[in-house]
């Protein structure tokens, strides 16, 4: 299994999930500007969409899109308990959260990277309401679904890391600050972030 990733991108979410699951996998760094990976290979032959993540399962099967990959990993490694059982209300709550994180948080924060500075303030204001909702939802919970870490947490943590790069202050959201601090210390998160750092060139 191969995870195609780019440092700082949303591919960190499935990377965290893979480590939570104890899966065996290879990391393949992708240059999103040149669309190249490895020995000058064209990443668009792996994922014609041109962005990460992509999860290479075998020669004939590559899965793309964060939510789909996260659900696949949760089901492929049931012993890791990364999702509530299929058919339960908990599973549907997971789908609900993955949809919200994707459409309202991922896209909402990610959009700021591509806006002119004059338009960024308005988008930050839009995000203030969404972050306030998250802060309330996490006020009495360690994780998105309650007491159990799930793939939704891997995703939410990943996109909330972008707040510091987009000028969004989390100070007004104490529950989110607590959440981010706790997840930042989680072994799978620490290992994934460290593994994605570019290797330093030797002197």
N, C-alpha and C positions, 0 to 999 in steps of 0.2 A: 504494500500500500504506500502511495506517495501523496504527500500534501504539498501542493504548490502554494507558496506564500510570498508575501512581501512585508518587510518589517513595518510595523505600525498600522497595517491594513486590517480589515475585518477578518482576515484569515487567521488571526490570533485566536478567535473563538473556537473553531474546530481543532486548532493546535492544543488548546487547553483541554478540550474534551478528549482528545486522543490520549493525553497524558493522564487524565482522570481515569480513563478506561484501562490504562496499562497496556495499550496497544503497541504493536511493533510496526513502525512506519519510517519512511525516509522523508526528510525535508528537502524541498527543491525551491531555491530562491528564484524569484522572477523579478526582472527589471521592468516595471510597468511603463516606463518611458519608451524603452526600445522594444518592448514585448519579446524579450529574449530571456532564455534560461540556459544553464549548463554551458556547453561548448557552442555558444552562439546559435542555439536552437530556437526556432520560432514558437513562442508560447501559444500563438493562435491556432496551431495545429493540435494543441491540447484542449484549449478552450477558445473557440472562435469569438466569444464575447470580449476576450482580451483582458479580463480582470480576474483577480483572485477572490476567493479560493477555488481550487479545483482539487478533487480527491480522486487520484488514480487507483482504481480497485484492481484492475487487471488490464491486459492488452486491449480488451474490447469495451471496457466500461469505465467512464470517467464521470463523476458526479460534480455538479456545480451548484452555486447558490448556497449561502450560509445556512439558511433554515433547513434546506433539504439535507445537507451534509450532517448537520447536528442531529436531526432526527434519525438519519441512517446510523450514526455512531451510537446513539442511545439504544437503538434496537439491536445493533450488531453485538453490543457488549452489555447485556442485561444485568450482569452481576455488578456492574458499576453503579447501578441505580441512578442513571442520569435523566430518567424520565419516569413519570408515574405509569402504572400498567395500562396497556391499551384497553380502550373501552370504558375507562373510568372517567369521572368528572375531572379528576386531576390531570389526566392526559389532555382533555379539551381545554383546561386552563393553560396548560403548556402551549398548545397551539395558539391560544388567545394572546399569550404573552410574546411568543415569537413573532406573531403578526404585528403586534404593537411596537415591539423593539425595532423591527425591520422598517416599518413604514413611518413611524413617528419619531423615533430616537436616532436610528442609524441615518436615515435620509435627512432628518431635521438638522442634526449636527454636521453631517458630512457636507451638506449644501454650503455651509459657511466657508469651507475651503475655497470654493469656486466663485464666491461673490466679490464684487468690488467692495472696498472698505466702507464706502458710503452706505452700502446696503446691508452690511453685516449686523448693525445694531438692531434693525427691524427683525432679522431672523433670530437673534439672541433673545429678543423680547418674546417671540413666538415660543422659543424653547423654554422660557421661564415657566410658563404654565404647565408644560409637559414634565419638567423636572420637579415642579411642586407636586404633581400627581404621583410621580415615582417616590418622592420623599415620604408622602403620606402612606403609600402602599407598603413601604419598607419600615415604617415606624415601629412596628411590633414584630418584625420578621428578620431572621438572619439572611434569608434568601428569597428570591422572587416567589417561590411556591410555598414558603413557610420555613420549616426546619431542615429541609433536604436540598442540598446543592443540585442543580439541574443544568442542562445545556442552555437554558434561558439565562442563567447567571454568567456562563462563559461569554455569551453574546452581549449581555447588558454591560458587563465589566469592560469588555473590549471597546465598545463605542463610547462609553462614558470617559474613557481615557483621553478621548479627543477634546474634551472640554478645555483642558489646559492649553491646547494648541489653537483653539478657536476663540479664546478670550471669554469663555464662560466661567464665571466664578461659582464654585459649589458651596461657598461659605453660608449662603442662606438655607442650605439643605442639609441639616445635621445628620439625618438618617442616611442620605447618600454618601456623605463623608465617612460615616462609620462603615458603611457597606464597602466602599472602595478601599478603605484601610485594611479591613479584614480580608477581602479577597486578594489584595496585593501581597499578603503574607502566605497565601495558600500555596503549598508545595508545587502543585501542577502549574500554577500561574507563574511562580518564580522561575521554574524550570523552562517554561515555554518562552518567556520574555528573554531569558539568558541565551537560549538556543538560537533565537532569531537575530541576535546582535551580530553584525558582520565581524568576521575574524580579523584581528589586528595584524597588519603586515609586519613581518619580522624585520628587525633593523639590519 
